[in-house]
Amino acid sequence: MAIVEEGYVFEKETHLTVMKTSLFFSGDGFVVYDCKGQIVFRVDSYGPDTRDAGELVLMDPNGRCILTVRRKRPSLHQRWEGFLGERWEGEKPIFSVRRSSIIGRSNMTVELFGDRTEEYLIEGQFAHRNCTIYDSAKETMAEIRRKVDTSTNVMLGKDVFLLSLKPGFDGAFAMGLVLVLDQINGDDGDDGEDCGAVDLDRTSPDCNLSS
């Protein structure tokens, strides 16, 4: 079921390793690997002033723009919108993400626009890398979880985590939601404790999903 791009809809359950590429700015860069260690997506930024701080671009390994997510202002619900490719003035979004409530740290509601009007729900705490993306029938479509180094059984730091995709769910769409969650979490601040540490020699992706 392609929402962003057919090439990122996988027939089998797929586990991607998502790694933040810099620790200096919130949400400033990611590299996403498959189980074979091949780059699937990347998000590049070299500082808070490189682009509009409320806009991020998801690219393929060659730098082709797949999806742009942009914060909508003003918005009480911290609404973000997603656009196919590189956003241009006047283009209509293909989806939006917003808090389900303006009170407290609520779940997120995702709405698809255009020919397919559909709604998804994101539950959990992204700050702790513990989120589930559900469709309107409450079926799990994707999960965000902490990553465990299988060789040492040590949980890695929160800058390396797993994005697990159910068969048929668009990976580019799911990664776009990760970018939005990361930005909203950066706005909120992280009050959770990081119970793991990143060992840079042990961050190679694997196919195991930690529970």
N, CA and C atoms as a LAMMPS dump frame, in Angstrom:
ITEM: TIMESTEP
0
ITEM: NUMBER OF ATOMS
633
ITEM: BOX BOUNDS ff ff ff
-5.0000000000000000e+02 5.0000000000000000e+02
-5.0000000000000000e+02 5.0000000000000000e+02
-5.0000000000000000e+02 5.0000000000000000e+02
ITEM: ATOMS id mol type element x y z
1 1 1 N 0.853 -1.198 0
2 1 2 C 0 0 0
3 1 3 C 0.887 1.247 0
4 2 1 N 1.141 1.786 -1.169
5 2 2 C 2.028 2.94 -1.285
6 2 3 C 1.312 4.221 -0.883
7 3 1 N 1.92 4.952 0.031
8 3 2 C 1.437 6.276 0.413
9 3 3 C 2.382 7.335 -0.139
10 4 1 N 3.684 7.06 -0.021
11 4 2 C 4.712 7.967 -0.553
12 4 3 C 5.334 7.396 -1.818
13 5 1 N 5.808 6.132 -1.748
14 5 2 C 6.482 5.55 -2.913
15 5 3 C 6.412 4.03 -2.863
16 6 1 N 6.045 3.425 -4.006
17 6 2 C 5.855 1.979 -4.098
18 6 3 C 7.124 1.2 -3.756
19 7 1 N 8.277 1.736 -4.11
20 7 2 C 9.536 1.035 -3.888
21 7 3 C 9.881 0.812 -2.431
22 8 1 N 9.19 1.489 -1.528
23 8 2 C 9.453 1.331 -0.096
24 8 3 C 8.341 0.574 0.625
25 9 1 N 7.512 -0.115 -0.159
26 9 2 C 6.501 -1.004 0.403
27 9 3 C 7.058 -2.421 0.33
28 10 1 N 7.348 -3.015 1.477
29 10 2 C 8.014 -4.312 1.531
30 10 3 C 6.997 -5.435 1.714
31 11 1 N 7.248 -6.57 1.033
32 11 2 C 6.322 -7.696 1.094
33 11 3 C 6.41 -8.432 2.425
34 12 1 N 7.584 -8.419 3.053
35 12 2 C 7.785 -9.109 4.321
36 12 3 C 7.99 -8.103 5.446
37 13 1 N 7.79 -8.559 6.679
38 13 2 C 8.077 -7.692 7.814
39 13 3 C 9.539 -7.262 7.749
40 14 1 N 9.769 -5.972 7.907
41 14 2 C 11.101 -5.396 7.702
42 14 3 C 11.519 -4.584 8.911
43 15 1 N 12.772 -4.776 9.337
44 15 2 C 13.306 -4.051 10.477
45 15 3 C 14.439 -3.144 10.002
46 16 1 N 14.26 -1.844 10.169
47 16 2 C 15.253 -0.858 9.775
48 16 3 C 15.935 -0.293 11.016
49 17 1 N 17.227 -0.05 10.904
50 17 2 C 17.967 0.6 11.986
51 17 3 C 18.085 2.082 11.682
52 18 1 N 17.593 2.913 12.578
53 18 2 C 17.618 4.367 12.414
54 18 3 C 18.695 4.928 13.338
55 19 1 N 19.593 5.731 12.771
56 19 2 C 20.701 6.292 13.544
57 19 3 C 20.758 7.805 13.36
58 20 1 N 20.782 8.538 14.466
59 20 2 C 21.019 9.974 14.381
60 20 3 C 22.479 10.201 14.011
61 21 1 N 22.706 11.108 13.089
62 21 2 C 24.067 11.308 12.585
63 21 3 C 24.808 12.434 13.268
64 22 1 N 24.151 13.176 14.146
65 22 2 C 24.813 14.228 14.901
66 22 3 C 24.102 14.402 16.222
67 23 1 N 24.836 14.795 17.241
68 23 2 C 24.257 14.979 18.568
69 23 3 C 24.183 16.453 18.964
70 24 1 N 24.49 17.362 18.014
71 24 2 C 24.594 18.77 18.376
72 24 3 C 23.266 19.507 18.325
73 25 1 N 22.365 19.113 17.432
74 25 2 C 21.095 19.807 17.274
75 25 3 C 19.971 18.793 17.271
76 26 1 N 18.801 19.183 17.736
77 26 2 C 17.652 18.287 17.774
78 26 3 C 17.151 17.996 16.362
79 27 1 N 17.033 16.689 16.035
80 27 2 C 16.45 16.293 14.764
81 27 3 C 17.24 16.702 13.551
82 28 1 N 18.583 16.805 13.653
83 28 2 C 19.334 17.413 12.563
84 28 3 C 19.842 16.442 11.521
85 29 1 N 19.722 15.148 11.711
86 29 2 C 20.196 14.235 10.687
87 29 3 C 19.967 12.786 11.06
88 30 1 N 19.688 11.967 10.051
89 30 2 C 19.478 10.537 10.266
90 30 3 C 20.077 9.761 9.102
91 31 1 N 20.497 8.526 9.387
92 31 2 C 20.782 7.547 8.359
93 31 3 C 20.014 6.293 8.74
94 32 1 N 19.347 5.673 7.755
95 32 2 C 18.525 4.493 8.002
96 32 3 C 19.083 3.325 7.192
97 33 1 N 19.32 2.197 7.877
98 33 2 C 19.92 1.022 7.252
99 33 3 C 18.937 -0.141 7.238
100 34 1 N 19.101 -1.022 6.237
101 34 2 C 18.345 -2.27 6.248
102 34 3 C 19.156 -3.356 6.945
103 35 1 N 18.66 -4.593 6.909
104 35 2 C 19.312 -5.685 7.633
105 35 3 C 20.679 -6.052 7.062
106 36 1 N 20.932 -5.657 5.818
107 36 2 C 22.213 -5.972 5.184
108 36 3 C 23.232 -4.845 5.333
109 37 1 N 22.849 -3.794 6.043
110 37 2 C 23.751 -2.672 6.232
111 37 3 C 23.742 -1.66 5.103
112 38 1 N 22.778 -1.776 4.18
113 38 2 C 22.659 -0.839 3.076
114 38 3 C 21.817 0.368 3.5
115 39 1 N 22.216 1.564 3.07
116 39 2 C 21.452 2.764 3.398
117 39 3 C 20.129 2.773 2.633
118 40 1 N 19.048 3.007 3.35
119 40 2 C 17.714 3.081 2.75
120 40 3 C 17.258 4.535 2.632
121 41 1 N 17.435 5.306 3.705
122 41 2 C 17.054 6.721 3.728
123 41 3 C 18.165 7.516 4.403
124 42 1 N 18.154 8.825 4.137
125 42 2 C 19.003 9.73 4.906
126 42 3 C 18.341 11.105 4.989
127 43 1 N 18.672 11.795 6.067
128 43 2 C 18.223 13.168 6.284
129 43 3 C 19.454 13.947 6.693
130 44 1 N 19.855 14.919 5.896
131 44 2 C 21.084 15.663 6.156
132 44 3 C 20.79 17.074 6.613
133 45 1 N 21.558 17.53 7.593
134 45 2 C 21.513 18.91 8.046
135 45 3 C 22.802 19.189 8.782
136 46 1 N 23.336 20.375 8.602
137 46 2 C 24.619 20.696 9.222
138 46 3 C 24.503 21.874 10.168
139 47 1 N 23.364 22 10.792
140 47 2 C 23.168 23.087 11.741
141 47 3 C 21.752 23.591 11.667
142 48 1 N 21.327 24.342 12.661
143 48 2 C 19.923 24.766 12.733
144 48 3 C 19.538 25.805 11.7
145 49 1 N 20.498 26.439 11.045
146 49 2 C 20.171 27.498 10.091
147 49 3 C 20.309 27.052 8.645
148 50 1 N 20.61 25.744 8.41
149 50 2 C 20.807 25.276 7.047
150 50 3 C 19.525 25.357 6.237
151 51 1 N 18.415 24.948 6.826
152 51 2 C 17.101 25.037 6.189
153 51 3 C 16.144 25.702 7.156
154 52 1 N 14.934 25.907 6.687
155 52 2 C 13.864 26.31 7.601
156 52 3 C 13.82 25.309 8.744
157 53 1 N 13.89 25.786 9.973
158 53 2 C 13.925 24.892 11.135
159 53 3 C 12.663 24.05 11.236
160 54 1 N 11.588 24.469 10.584
161 54 2 C 10.347 23.716 10.624
162 54 3 C 10.127 22.858 9.41
163 55 1 N 11.21 22.507 8.683
164 55 2 C 11.071 21.708 7.471
165 55 3 C 12.222 20.727 7.355
166 56 1 N 11.899 19.464 7.067
167 56 2 C 12.905 18.417 6.902
168 56 3 C 12.623 17.653 5.621
169 57 1 N 13.695 17.172 4.979
170 57 2 C 13.575 16.447 3.716
171 57 3 C 14.111 15.035 3.882
172 58 1 N 13.286 14.039 3.542
173 58 2 C 13.698 12.643 3.541
174 58 3 C 14.2 12.292 2.149
175 59 1 N 15.432 11.745 2.077
176 59 2 C 16.062 11.437 0.8
177 59 3 C 16.377 9.954 0.679
178 60 1 N 16.556 9.496 -0.555
179 60 2 C 17.049 8.142 -0.781
180 60 3 C 18.569 8.147 -0.657
181 61 1 N 19.255 7.014 -0.797
182 61 2 C 20.715 6.991 -0.616
183 61 3 C 21.479 7.895 -1.564
184 62 1 N 20.884 8.22 -2.722
185 62 2 C 21.552 9.067 -3.713
186 62 3 C 21.231 10.549 -3.57
187 63 1 N 20.461 10.902 -2.559
188 63 2 C 20.139 12.305 -2.331
189 63 3 C 18.882 12.781 -3.018
190 64 1 N 18.122 11.871 -3.628
191 64 2 C 16.856 12.266 -4.258
192 64 3 C 15.81 12.522 -3.183
193 65 1 N 15.118 13.642 -3.284
194 65 2 C 14.1 14.003 -2.298
195 65 3 C 12.857 13.14 -2.496
196 66 1 N 12.474 12.439 -1.44
197 66 2 C 11.309 11.56 -1.476
198 66 3 C 10.096 12.231 -0.837
199 67 1 N 10.344 12.893 0.293
200 67 2 C 9.253 13.437 1.09
201 67 3 C 9.744 14.646 1.872
202 68 1 N 8.908 15.665 1.981
203 68 2 C 9.205 16.837 2.809
204 68 3 C 8.151 16.941 3.902
205 69 1 N 8.594 17.096 5.14
206 69 2 C 7.652 17.34 6.241
207 69 3 C 7.88 18.766 6.744
208 70 1 N 6.789 19.454 6.994
209 70 2 C 6.868 20.869 7.355
210 70 3 C 5.88 21.173 8.477
211 71 1 N 6.339 21.929 9.465
212 71 2 C 5.46 22.323 10.552
213 71 3 C 4.511 23.42 10.086
214 72 1 N 3.237 23.247 10.423
215 72 2 C 2.236 24.245 10.063
216 72 3 C 2.09 25.227 11.203
217 73 1 N 2.223 26.505 10.914
218 73 2 C 2.092 27.543 11.933
219 73 3 C 1.015 28.52 11.52
220 74 1 N 0.233 29.044 12.481
221 74 2 C 0.174 28.612 13.886
222 74 3 C -0.652 27.339 14.01
223 75 1 N -0.414 26.579 15.076
224 75 2 C -1.159 25.348 15.293
225 75 3 C -1.104 24.973 16.762
226 76 1 N -2.257 24.922 17.411
227 76 2 C -2.311 24.553 18.816
228 76 3 C -1.936 23.086 19.026
229 77 1 N -2.153 22.266 18.014
230 77 2 C -1.907 20.836 18.143
231 77 3 C -0.518 20.437 17.639
232 78 1 N 0.365 21.402 17.369
233 78 2 C 1.669 21.12 16.772
234 78 3 C 1.494 20.287 15.503
235 79 1 N 0.72 20.781 14.577
236 79 2 C 0.424 20.056 13.342
237 79 3 C 1.601 20.131 12.367
238 80 1 N 1.931 18.993 11.787
239 80 2 C 2.925 18.901 10.718
240 80 3 C 2.251 18.339 9.478
241 81 1 N 2.787 18.686 8.297
242 81 2 C 2.238 18.196 7.043
243 81 3 C 3.33 17.557 6.204
244 82 1 N 2.947 16.544 5.419
245 82 2 C 3.888 15.846 4.553
246 82 3 C 3.574 16.101 3.091
247 83 1 N 4.623 16.332 2.283
248 83 2 C 4.483 16.642 0.855
249 83 3 C 5.351 15.683 0.045
250 84 1 N 4.832 15.215 -1.082
251 84 2 C 5.622 14.357 -1.949
252 84 3 C 6.789 15.13 -2.546
253 85 1 N 7.981 14.524 -2.547
254 85 2 C 9.157 15.158 -3.128
255 85 3 C 9.546 16.419 -2.388
256 86 1 N 10.101 17.359 -3.135
257 86 2 C 10.518 18.633 -2.543
258 86 3 C 9.357 19.619 -2.617
259 87 1 N 8.911 20.069 -1.475
260 87 2 C 7.719 20.915 -1.388
261 87 3 C 7.884 22.199 -2.186
262 88 1 N 6.833 22.584 -2.919
263 88 2 C 6.831 23.866 -3.61
264 88 3 C 5.609 24.66 -3.167
265 89 1 N 5.704 25.955 -3.314
266 89 2 C 4.66 26.868 -2.822
267 89 3 C 3.318 26.527 -3.458
268 90 1 N 2.302 26.376 -2.623
269 90 2 C 0.959 26.093 -3.112
270 90 3 C 0.644 24.61 -3.227
271 91 1 N 1.632 23.75 -3.031
272 91 2 C 1.389 22.314 -3.13
273 91 3 C 0.536 21.844 -1.956
274 92 1 N -0.333 20.886 -2.229
275 92 2 C -1.193 20.353 -1.181
276 92 3 C -0.511 19.181 -0.488
277 93 1 N -0.629 19.069 0.838
278 93 2 C -0.012 17.957 1.56
279 93 3 C -0.738 16.648 1.277
280 94 1 N -0.001 15.537 1.447
281 94 2 C -0.622 14.225 1.294
282 94 3 C -1.039 13.661 2.646
283 95 1 N -0.488 14.209 3.738
284 95 2 C -0.915 13.786 5.068
285 95 3 C -0.592 14.878 6.076
286 96 1 N -1.207 14.77 7.247
287 96 2 C -0.888 15.661 8.351
288 96 3 C -0.766 14.842 9.628
289 97 1 N 0.016 15.362 10.578
290 97 2 C 0.2 14.738 11.886
291 97 3 C -0.072 15.799 12.938
292 98 1 N -0.854 15.458 13.938
293 98 2 C -1.152 16.416 15
294 98 3 C -1.377 15.666 16.312
295 99 1 N -1.231 16.395 17.401
296 99 2 C -1.583 15.827 18.693
297 99 3 C -3.081 15.549 18.739
298 100 1 N -3.445 14.446 19.36
299 100 2 C -4.869 14.134 19.494
300 100 3 C -5.557 15.097 20.451
301 101 1 N -4.774 15.73 21.343
302 101 2 C -5.314 16.701 22.287
303 101 3 C -4.252 17.761 22.527
304 102 1 N -4.686 18.979 22.842
305 102 2 C -3.731 20.05 23.129
306 102 3 C -3.3 20.024 24.593
307 103 1 N -3.904 19.126 25.38
308 103 2 C -3.602 19.063 26.805
309 103 3 C -2.626 17.917 27.074
310 104 1 N -1.469 18.231 27.619
311 104 2 C -0.502 17.209 28.001
312 104 3 C 0.137 16.534 26.8
313 105 1 N 0.859 15.456 27.083
314 105 2 C 1.538 14.701 26.034
315 105 3 C 0.616 13.595 25.546
316 106 1 N -0.14 13.896 24.522
317 106 2 C -1.148 12.973 24.042
318 106 3 C -0.601 12.129 22.902
319 107 1 N -1.443 11.213 22.418
320 107 2 C -1.116 10.444 21.231
321 107 3 C -1.199 11.351 20.005
322 108 1 N -0.753 10.81 18.865
323 108 2 C -0.759 11.565 17.618
324 108 3 C -1.786 10.985 16.652
325 109 1 N -2.468 11.861 15.942
326 109 2 C -3.406 11.458 14.903
327 109 3 C -2.815 11.805 13.541
328 110 1 N -2.846 10.838 12.622
329 110 2 C -2.311 11.022 11.268
330 110 3 C -3.465 10.912 10.287
331 111 1 N -3.622 11.911 9.422
332 111 2 C -4.693 11.922 8.429
333 111 3 C -4.109 11.913 7.026
334 112 1 N -4.605 11.004 6.176
335 112 2 C -4.233 10.989 4.763
336 112 3 C -5.235 11.818 3.977
337 113 1 N -4.742 12.509 2.938
338 113 2 C -5.589 13.344 2.11
339 113 3 C -5.608 12.806 0.684
340 114 1 N -6.402 13.443 -0.159
341 114 2 C -6.445 13.085 -1.576
342 114 3 C -7.439 11.972 -1.842
343 115 1 N -7.037 11.039 -2.741
344 115 2 C -7.934 9.968 -3.15
345 115 3 C -8.232 9.006 -2.007
346 116 1 N -7.271 8.872 -1.098
347 116 2 C -7.454 7.95 0.03
348 116 3 C -7.51 8.735 1.333
349 117 1 N -8.699 8.878 1.855
350 117 2 C -8.842 9.531 3.156
351 117 3 C -8.816 8.444 4.221
352 118 1 N -7.787 8.45 5
353 118 2 C -7.589 7.41 5.996
354 118 3 C -6.96 8.027 7.228
355 119 1 N -7.086 7.362 8.353
356 119 2 C -6.55 7.897 9.598
357 119 3 C -5.722 6.834 10.315
358 120 1 N -4.598 7.272 10.875
359 120 2 C -3.738 6.405 11.68
360 120 3 C -3.582 7.036 13.062
361 121 1 N -3.192 6.212 14.02
362 121 2 C -2.971 6.677 15.379
363 121 3 C -1.586 6.231 15.834
364 122 1 N -0.845 7.148 16.456
365 122 2 C 0.463 6.824 17.014
366 122 3 C 0.347 6.893 18.53
367 123 1 N 0.609 5.765 19.183
368 123 2 C 0.549 5.692 20.635
369 123 3 C 1.931 5.368 21.198
370 124 1 N 2.192 5.877 22.412
371 124 2 C 3.454 5.573 23.07
372 124 3 C 4.275 6.816 23.326
373 125 1 N 5.54 6.613 23.697
374 125 2 C 6.448 7.71 24.031
375 125 3 C 7.685 7.637 23.143
376 126 1 N 7.73 8.546 22.176
377 126 2 C 8.895 8.546 21.288
378 126 3 C 10.174 8.876 22.055
379 127 1 N 10.076 9.687 23.103
380 127 2 C 11.254 10.033 23.894
381 127 3 C 11.942 8.787 24.434
382 128 1 N 11.164 7.73 24.674
383 128 2 C 11.711 6.468 25.168
384 128 3 C 11.828 5.436 24.052
385 129 1 N 11.617 5.877 22.806
386 129 2 C 11.666 4.986 21.635
387 129 3 C 10.722 3.799 21.847
388 130 1 N 9.5 4.112 22.16
389 130 2 C 8.495 3.097 22.437
390 130 3 C 7.16 3.571 21.877
391 131 1 N 6.96 3.374 20.57
392 131 2 C 5.763 3.862 19.89
393 131 3 C 5.207 2.779 18.974
394 132 1 N 3.9 2.828 18.76
395 132 2 C 3.238 1.944 17.805
396 132 3 C 2.337 2.775 16.904
397 133 1 N 2.382 2.474 15.611
398 133 2 C 1.532 3.139 14.62
399 133 3 C 0.416 2.171 14.246
400 134 1 N -0.836 2.583 14.472
401 134 2 C -2.004 1.743 14.194
402 134 3 C -2.8 2.334 13.03
403 135 1 N -3.479 1.451 12.281
404 135 2 C -4.431 1.941 11.297
405 135 3 C -5.786 2.159 11.958
406 136 1 N -6.792 2.507 11.17
407 136 2 C -8.099 2.839 11.737
408 136 3 C -8.8 1.624 12.351
409 137 1 N -8.369 0.418 11.958
410 137 2 C -8.931 -0.804 12.535
411 137 3 C -8.144 -1.269 13.75
412 138 1 N -7.2 -0.449 14.204
413 138 2 C -6.36 -0.726 15.368
414 138 3 C -5.395 -1.891 15.113
415 139 1 N -5.041 -2.092 13.837
416 139 2 C -4.024 -3.078 13.474
417 139 3 C -2.658 -2.399 13.495
418 140 1 N -1.662 -3.08 14.032
419 140 2 C -0.313 -2.522 14.099
420 140 3 C 0.298 -2.46 12.708
421 141 1 N 0.772 -1.283 12.313
422 141 2 C 1.413 -1.078 11.026
423 141 3 C 2.931 -0.921 11.139
424 142 1 N 3.381 -0.336 12.234
425 142 2 C 4.819 -0.13 12.441
426 142 3 C 5.075 0.091 13.921
427 143 1 N 6.313 -0.188 14.33
428 143 2 C 6.711 0.005 15.721
429 143 3 C 8.084 0.659 15.793
430 144 1 N 8.277 1.479 16.808
431 144 2 C 9.571 2.097 17.111
432 144 3 C 10.013 1.544 18.453
433 145 1 N 11.199 0.922 18.493
434 145 2 C 11.679 0.281 19.708
435 145 3 C 13.176 0.523 19.897
436 146 1 N 13.626 0.415 21.141
437 146 2 C 15.05 0.475 21.435
438 146 3 C 15.755 -0.707 20.774
439 147 1 N 16.996 -0.504 20.404
440 147 2 C 17.78 -1.54 19.733
441 147 3 C 18.746 -2.188 20.71
442 148 1 N 18.833 -3.507 20.63
443 148 2 C 19.729 -4.266 21.493
444 148 3 C 20.841 -4.864 20.639
445 149 1 N 22.088 -4.71 21.085
446 149 2 C 23.228 -5.343 20.433
447 149 3 C 23.171 -6.829 20.756
448 150 1 N 22.889 -7.634 19.739
449 150 2 C 22.692 -9.064 19.981
450 150 3 C 23.967 -9.781 20.411
451 151 1 N 25.127 -9.213 20.095
452 151 2 C 26.375 -9.885 20.476
453 151 3 C 26.704 -9.699 21.952
454 152 1 N 26.199 -8.62 22.563
455 152 2 C 26.492 -8.356 23.976
456 152 3 C 25.238 -8.294 24.833
457 153 1 N 24.056 -8.29 24.159
458 153 2 C 22.767 -8.16 24.851
459 153 3 C 22.674 -6.847 25.631
460 154 1 N 23.327 -5.804 25.102
461 154 2 C 23.313 -4.479 25.715
462 154 3 C 22.39 -3.57 24.909
463 155 1 N 21.512 -2.852 25.599
464 155 2 C 20.637 -1.907 24.921
465 155 3 C 21.43 -0.669 24.52
466 156 1 N 21.307 -0.297 23.253
467 156 2 C 22.035 0.854 22.746
468 156 3 C 21.345 2.156 23.161
469 157 1 N 22.046 3.27 22.985
470 157 2 C 21.489 4.581 23.31
471 157 3 C 20.336 4.932 22.396
472 158 1 N 19.591 5.956 22.776
473 158 2 C 18.368 6.301 22.054
474 158 3 C 18.62 6.935 20.696
475 159 1 N 19.872 7.216 20.352
476 159 2 C 20.175 7.746 19.025
477 159 3 C 20.333 6.636 17.994
478 160 1 N 20.184 5.386 18.411
479 160 2 C 20.14 4.238 17.507
480 160 3 C 18.932 3.403 17.907
481 161 1 N 17.955 3.268 17.005
482 161 2 C 16.741 2.539 17.364
483 161 3 C 16.185 1.809 16.155
484 162 1 N 15.176 0.991 16.391
485 162 2 C 14.587 0.159 15.348
486 162 3 C 13.237 0.713 14.886
487 163 1 N 13.023 0.652 13.572
488 163 2 C 11.724 0.939 12.973
489 163 3 C 11.272 -0.352 12.299
490 164 1 N 10.271 -0.993 12.882
491 164 2 C 9.772 -2.269 12.375
492 164 3 C 8.514 -2.037 11.563
493 165 1 N 8.503 -2.528 10.312
494 165 2 C 7.392 -2.305 9.389
495 165 3 C 6.656 -3.608 9.123
496 166 1 N 5.346 -3.586 9.249
497 166 2 C 4.553 -4.746 8.89
498 166 3 C 4.473 -4.857 7.372
499 167 1 N 4.267 -6.07 6.842
500 167 2 C 4.188 -6.241 5.38
501 167 3 C 3.154 -5.311 4.748
502 168 1 N 3.567 -4.641 3.678
503 168 2 C 2.653 -3.781 2.941
504 168 3 C 2.576 -2.35 3.413
505 169 1 N 3.285 -2.009 4.515
506 169 2 C 3.22 -0.627 5.004
507 169 3 C 4.384 0.159 4.415
508 170 1 N 4.097 1.364 3.949
509 170 2 C 5.067 2.204 3.251
510 170 3 C 6.165 2.679 4.206
511 171 1 N 7.414 2.233 3.969
512 171 2 C 8.534 2.603 4.84
513 171 3 C 8.884 4.072 4.77
514 172 1 N 8.717 4.706 3.601
515 172 2 C 9.016 6.135 3.472
516 172 3 C 8.011 6.962 4.279
517 173 1 N 6.754 6.556 4.242
518 173 2 C 5.722 7.212 5.047
519 173 3 C 6.039 7.052 6.535
520 174 1 N 6.402 5.832 6.95
521 174 2 C 6.733 5.579 8.355
522 174 3 C 7.919 6.415 8.806
523 175 1 N 8.935 6.545 7.961
524 175 2 C 10.102 7.337 8.333
525 175 3 C 9.756 8.82 8.385
526 176 1 N 8.833 9.262 7.536
527 176 2 C 8.358 10.64 7.635
528 176 3 C 7.699 10.91 8.972
529 177 1 N 6.956 9.923 9.486
530 177 2 C 6.341 10.075 10.804
531 177 3 C 7.398 10.11 11.902
532 178 1 N 8.476 9.336 11.736
533 178 2 C 9.578 9.379 12.701
534 178 3 C 10.183 10.779 12.764
535 179 1 N 10.363 11.424 11.612
536 179 2 C 10.924 12.777 11.588
537 179 3 C 10.034 13.754 12.349
538 180 1 N 8.729 13.632 12.151
539 180 2 C 7.796 14.514 12.854
540 180 3 C 7.844 14.255 14.355
541 181 1 N 7.831 12.989 14.76
542 181 2 C 7.89 12.658 16.181
543 181 3 C 9.163 13.185 16.819
544 182 1 N 10.261 13.091 16.102
545 182 2 C 11.537 13.578 16.633
546 182 3 C 11.5 15.089 16.838
547 183 1 N 10.887 15.802 15.906
548 183 2 C 10.795 17.255 16.025
549 183 3 C 9.865 17.659 17.17
550 184 1 N 8.722 17.001 17.281
551 184 2 C 7.793 17.32 18.363
552 184 3 C 8.413 16.986 19.714
553 185 1 N 9.116 15.873 19.793
554 185 2 C 9.79 15.502 21.032
555 185 3 C 10.869 16.518 21.385
556 186 1 N 11.546 17.054 20.369
557 186 2 C 12.559 18.083 20.61
558 186 3 C 11.947 19.354 21.154
559 187 1 N 10.717 19.664 20.693
560 187 2 C 10.013 20.836 21.217
561 187 3 C 9.65 20.639 22.681
562 188 1 N 9.267 19.404 23.017
563 188 2 C 8.829 19.118 24.374
564 188 3 C 9.989 19.005 25.355
565 189 1 N 11.144 18.591 24.84
566 189 2 C 12.242 18.219 25.728
567 189 3 C 12.094 16.771 26.12
568 190 1 N 13.184 16.147 26.529
569 190 2 C 13.193 14.731 26.881
570 190 3 C 13.399 14.591 28.372
571 191 1 N 12.34 14.149 29.075
572 191 2 C 12.466 13.993 30.509
573 191 3 C 12.764 12.553 30.905
574 192 1 N 13.016 11.707 29.885
575 192 2 C 13.323 10.311 30.183
576 192 3 C 14.797 10.114 30.398
577 193 1 N 15.149 9.032 31.071
578 193 2 C 16.532 8.706 31.31
579 193 3 C 16.998 7.73 30.243
580 194 1 N 18.192 7.931 29.736
581 194 2 C 18.766 7.044 28.745
582 194 3 C 19.483 5.923 29.472
583 195 1 N 18.914 4.712 29.425
584 195 2 C 19.477 3.615 30.189
585 195 3 C 20.478 2.816 29.384
586 196 1 N 20.832 3.272 28.192
587 196 2 C 21.837 2.568 27.407
588 196 3 C 22.844 3.535 26.857
589 197 1 N 23.984 3.017 26.415
590 197 2 C 25.026 3.855 25.842
591 197 3 C 25.383 3.328 24.472
592 198 1 N 25.66 4.226 23.534
593 198 2 C 26.007 3.826 22.191
594 198 3 C 27.469 3.433 22.131
595 199 1 N 27.724 2.213 21.673
596 199 2 C 29.076 1.776 21.371
597 199 3 C 29.229 1.891 19.871
598 200 1 N 30.021 2.84 19.387
599 200 2 C 30.092 3.13 17.96
600 200 3 C 30.67 1.973 17.159
601 201 1 N 31.319 1.033 17.813
602 201 2 C 31.835 -0.13 17.107
603 201 3 C 30.786 -1.232 16.998
604 202 1 N 29.628 -1.023 17.594
605 202 2 C 28.635 -2.094 17.651
606 202 3 C 27.259 -1.613 17.204
607 203 1 N 27.216 -0.683 16.257
608 203 2 C 25.929 -0.159 15.813
609 203 3 C 25.535 -0.674 14.438
610 204 1 N 26.184 -1.744 13.962
611 204 2 C 25.792 -2.295 12.667
612 204 3 C 24.396 -2.857 12.756
613 205 1 N 23.562 -2.642 11.718
614 205 2 C 22.175 -3.069 11.787
615 205 3 C 22.039 -4.576 11.766
616 206 1 N 21 -5.091 12.394
617 206 2 C 20.688 -6.513 12.341
618 206 3 C 19.191 -6.666 12.104
619 207 1 N 18.757 -7.893 11.992
620 207 2 C 17.355 -8.154 11.679
621 207 3 C 16.536 -8.504 12.898
622 208 1 N 17.08 -8.341 14.072
623 208 2 C 16.378 -8.725 15.277
624 208 3 C 15.679 -7.536 15.9
625 209 1 N 14.428 -7.711 16.263
626 209 2 C 13.647 -6.67 16.908
627 209 3 C 13.615 -6.947 18.388
628 210 1 N 14.159 -6.01 19.193
629 210 2 C 14.136 -6.199 20.637
630 210 3 C 12.733 -5.969 21.16
631 211 1 N 12.373 -6.68 22.204
632 211 2 C 11.031 -6.534 22.786
633 211 3 C 11.13 -5.72 24.064
